[in-house]
Amino acid sequence: MNRTFHHALIIGLAATFAATPAFAQKKADANTFATVNGKAIPKVRADALIAGQAAQGQPDSPELRKAVTEELVRREVLTQEALKKGFDKKPEVQGQIDLARQGVLIGAYLNDYVKTHPVTDEQIKKEYAEITAKLGSKEYKARHVLVETEEAAKAIIEKLKKGEKIDDLAKDSKDPGSKDRGGDLGWANPASFVPPFSAAMTKLEKGKFTEAPVKSDFGWHVILLEDTRELKLPGIDEAKGQIGQQLTQRLVQKHIDELRAKAKVE
């Protein structure tokens, strides 16, 4: 059951069973949440379900607990029926159970790893400084025409020199994202483009175009710079959360790669 469906199910149950008498719980001990057909439902199962809802912002309440009770009872009833039919003995079902168990264990391990290896404020500040340095201080508004050969690019440059508009010439561009907009690339940071393109674009003066074709992995470009403006970046306080998440993801991926590299696979 995916999280979205599970969340909707819990909320739905809360509304449906709000006016229904609570399920009669026959608790054998403090570790038993309820019993169904003589089978105990462990309290830890209810705790896990409630904790999962809390993690998604659902506050603990009598209604939620009533819904959780009904959900666990339904699960237990269906599980008992599945066991009667021997589904737990089927290889394909056993494989799915194993994968689900692995998923829970992996999640618990990685959550613990993140808690014990927190990203520091210094790491966030360093990453922020590197990002802002890479982005620079300007945004550029450019148009371009992309063609397959250097000769075709040179022909376009000659037409621009004779006064033809790049908007019209861009109709034959090989760039599907900009050809229908007269080659307009909108406002963008140089880091958004491949290095040869960025290097040529940032050297241009406003209103000027490249007088020599620019080669990239995509083909040959003719670039016209329309304008520049100051790049406005979010402050570190605003970007801190997103940067922290990115650093955490990198940390986890690095740890996984290290464990994989050490693993003996036969």
Protein Blocks (a to p, Z undefined) as FASTA:
>chain_A
ZZklmmmmmmmmmmmmmmgccdddddfblmlmbdcehiacdfklmmmmmmmmmmnopacd
fklmmmmmmmmmmmmmmmmmmmmnommmpmklmmmmmmmmmmmmmmmmmmmmmmmmccdf
klmmmmmmmmmmmnomadcdddddddfbfklmmmmmmmmmnopafklmmmmpcbfklmmn
oopabjadfklpcfklmmmmmmpcehiacfbdcddfkbccddddfbdcddddddfklmmm
mmmmmmmmmmmmmmmmmmmmmpccZZ
